[in-house]
Amino acid sequence: MRIAVPKEIKNHEYRVALTPTGARELTGRGHQVTVQAGAGEGAGFHDRDYEAAGASVEADVAMLWQNAELILKVKEPQAEEVARLTPQHTLFTYLHLAAEKTLTKGLMESGATCIAYETVTDAKGGLPLLAPMSTVAGRMAVQAGAHSLEKAQGGAGVLLPGVPGVAPGKVTVIGGGVVGENAARMALGLGADVTILDKSIDRLEVLDDRYQGRIKTVYSTADALDEAAKTADMIIGAVLIPGAAAPKLITRAMLADMQPGSVLVDVAIDQGGCFETSRPTTHAEPTYIVDGIVHYCVANMPGAVARTSTLGLTNATLPFVLALADKGWQQALRDNRHFLPGLNVHNGQVTYAAVAEAFDLESVDPADAVNR
Ligand SMILES: NC(=O)c1ccc[n+]([C@@H]2O[C@H](COP(=O)([O-])OP(=O)(O)OC[C@H]3O[C@@H](n4cnc5c(N)ncnc54)[C@H](O)[C@@H]3O)[C@@H](O)[C@H]2O)c1
């Protein structure tokens, strides 16, 4: 199969959809891989690395897209990329269509087959191509929050591990899923006093068992949130209600109960944020202060660690990429019922029910699309 890897063009996106290691796997199976010149630079992969893996490097973007059957990307296609898509293309990337009507229409009009990373599932009921980025964001959250606690950043001047004779800082994580557990693990590793709040008893049980009491687990209620506001040096927002905007769990009024210079890290900002005073920020200016409380609300946290994020993402996507290349999209999706829900748009029609519902469009069952 002819596979193309364009350079990402979304603002401040440095990841790339295929590493030289992945390229080698594909070329070793007889596929033809073409990488846009400079596509891997932001993640520390050079054109020569791809060439050594048997891929070719193409500087002409129009040629790259025209010659491709399978296109591997990281972010949703931007307008100029949508314009390059045709019915010959299978696109595999993050799409997040339910919030993007223009993009959805554009992909439908292109006639291309569009498979989204974020809707691929696994046997455990998880989202295996979303989880690596949640892991990155969770681990970064504590690093970012610890820096924000420094005096020069507007923080309270608290060192999370404390020192002998001085108690460690208190970190409360709201939401003990992938982001929350990874944040809690990092905070624990730094020697902080860590509590996780969650609404799911099952999840709290797993965490309690896994960390054997080293992380405190608390059922998430209004009282528990009030207590967190009064006592925590850092609160990390990591809740997710699938398909819904994040609930506002820390209100502006509650900021008055917090110690001045405490830090709120709202990882759930990409779903609207779970603190009332959150608004999206960027890596260029990641924090701002409201009522003496430092807010870190970067919507695209993994972008700051593009190399690790690229490696984590491509480890997860590679088996799916190999299946698409070896079998073609129809057979690959037919053979794997967890890959099938990845299909979002095909032949001008939406094949993912939640996206169709969001825009009042008719949806086609992906199983019908692959069997046509
Ligand atoms: N900012 C970024 O760069 C970035 C990167 C990755 C993920 N995220 C976001 O982080 C959020 C968490 O993602 P995840 O992968 O950990 O999700 P997840 O589904 O693994 O975990 C969410 C957890 O929140 C819990 N929860 C729901 N409502 C709650 C409540 N009221 N109180 C306490 N807990 C509650 C759920 O029970 C679940 O355990 C999502 O919004 C995701 O989009 C952001």
The ligand as an SDF file (V2000), in Angstrom:
LIG
                    3D

 44 48  0  0  0  0  0  0  0  0999 V2000
   -5.5510   18.9500   28.5570 N   0  0  0  0  0  0  0  0  0  0  0  0
   -5.0310   17.9430   27.8700 C   0  0  0  0  0  0  0  0  0  0  0  0
   -4.0390   18.0810   27.1690 O   0  0  0  0  0  0  0  0  0  0  0  0
   -5.6480   16.5840   27.9720 C   0  0  0  0  0  0  0  0  0  0  0  0
   -4.9710   15.4550   27.4860 C   0  0  0  0  0  0  0  0  0  0  0  0
   -5.5630   14.1950   27.6470 C   0  0  0  0  0  0  0  0  0  0  0  0
   -6.8140   14.0910   28.2610 C   0  0  0  0  0  0  0  0  0  0  0  0
   -7.4620   15.2250   28.6850 N   0  0  0  0  0  0  0  0  0  0  0  0
   -8.7700   15.1990   29.3560 C   0  0  0  0  0  0  0  0  0  0  0  0
   -8.6520   14.7290   30.6990 O   0  0  0  0  0  0  0  0  0  0  0  0
   -9.9400   14.3010   31.1330 C   0  0  0  0  0  0  0  0  0  0  0  0
   -9.8240   12.9520   31.8320 C   0  0  0  0  0  0  0  0  0  0  0  0
   -9.4840   11.9680   30.8680 O   0  0  0  0  0  0  0  0  0  0  0  0
   -9.2740   10.4290   31.2640 P   0  0  0  0  0  0  0  0  0  0  0  0
   -8.6930    9.7810   30.0620 O   0  0  0  0  0  0  0  0  0  0  0  0
   -8.5710   10.3330   32.5510 O   0  0  0  0  0  0  0  0  0  0  0  0
  -10.7790    9.9640   31.4500 O   0  0  0  0  0  0  0  0  0  0  0  0
  -11.2720    8.6350   32.2380 P   0  0  0  0  0  0  0  0  0  0  0  0
  -12.6000    8.3130   31.6850 O   0  0  0  0  0  0  0  0  0  0  0  0
  -10.1930    7.6050   32.2210 O   0  0  0  0  0  0  0  0  0  0  0  0
  -11.4270    9.1280   33.7540 O   0  0  0  0  0  0  0  0  0  0  0  0
  -12.3950   10.0390   34.1760 C   0  0  0  0  0  0  0  0  0  0  0  0
  -12.7680    9.7210   35.6190 C   0  0  0  0  0  0  0  0  0  0  0  0
  -13.5730   10.8130   36.1130 O   0  0  0  0  0  0  0  0  0  0  0  0
  -14.4900   10.2250   37.0280 C   0  0  0  0  0  0  0  0  0  0  0  0
  -15.5670   11.1740   37.3140 N   0  0  0  0  0  0  0  0  0  0  0  0
  -16.6340   11.5310   36.5530 C   0  0  0  0  0  0  0  0  0  0  0  0
  -17.3800   12.4500   37.1970 N   0  0  0  0  0  0  0  0  0  0  0  0
  -16.7590   12.6990   38.3860 C   0  0  0  0  0  0  0  0  0  0  0  0
  -17.0410   13.5480   39.4960 C   0  0  0  0  0  0  0  0  0  0  0  0
  -18.1120   14.3480   39.5190 N   0  0  0  0  0  0  0  0  0  0  0  0
  -16.1720   13.5360   40.5380 N   0  0  0  0  0  0  0  0  0  0  0  0
  -15.0900   12.7450   40.5400 C   0  0  0  0  0  0  0  0  0  0  0  0
  -14.7890   11.9120   39.5250 N   0  0  0  0  0  0  0  0  0  0  0  0
  -15.6150   11.8950   38.4600 C   0  0  0  0  0  0  0  0  0  0  0  0
  -14.9160    8.9470   36.3340 C   0  0  0  0  0  0  0  0  0  0  0  0
  -15.5110    8.0360   37.2450 O   0  0  0  0  0  0  0  0  0  0  0  0
  -13.5760    8.4400   35.7810 C   0  0  0  0  0  0  0  0  0  0  0  0
  -12.9200    7.5660   36.6850 O   0  0  0  0  0  0  0  0  0  0  0  0
  -10.8030   14.2800   29.8720 C   0  0  0  0  0  0  0  0  0  0  0  0
  -11.5710   15.4550   29.8210 O   0  0  0  0  0  0  0  0  0  0  0  0
   -9.7980   14.2650   28.7630 C   0  0  0  0  0  0  0  0  0  0  0  0
  -10.3340   14.7890   27.5520 O   0  0  0  0  0  0  0  0  0  0  0  0
   -6.8930   16.4520   28.5440 C   0  0  0  0  0  0  0  0  0  0  0  0
  1  2  1  0
  2  3  2  0
  2  4  1  0
  4  5  1  0
  4 44  2  0
  5  6  2  0
  6  7  1  0
  7  8  2  0
  8  9  1  0
  8 44  1  0
  9 10  1  0
  9 42  1  0
 10 11  1  0
 11 12  1  0
 11 40  1  0
 12 13  1  0
 13 14  1  0
 14 15  2  0
 14 16  1  0
 14 17  1  0
 17 18  1  0
 18 19  2  0
 18 20  1  0
 18 21  1  0
 21 22  1  0
 22 23  1  0
 23 24  1  0
 23 38  1  0
 24 25  1  0
 25 26  1  0
 25 36  1  0
 26 27  1  0
 26 35  1  0
 27 28  2  0
 28 29  1  0
 29 30  1  0
 29 35  2  0
 30 31  1  0
 30 32  2  0
 32 33  1  0
 33 34  2  0
 34 35  1  0
 36 37  1  0
 36 38  1  0
 38 39  1  0
 40 41  1  0
 40 42  1  0
 42 43  1  0
M  CHG  2   8   1  16  -1
M  END
$$$$
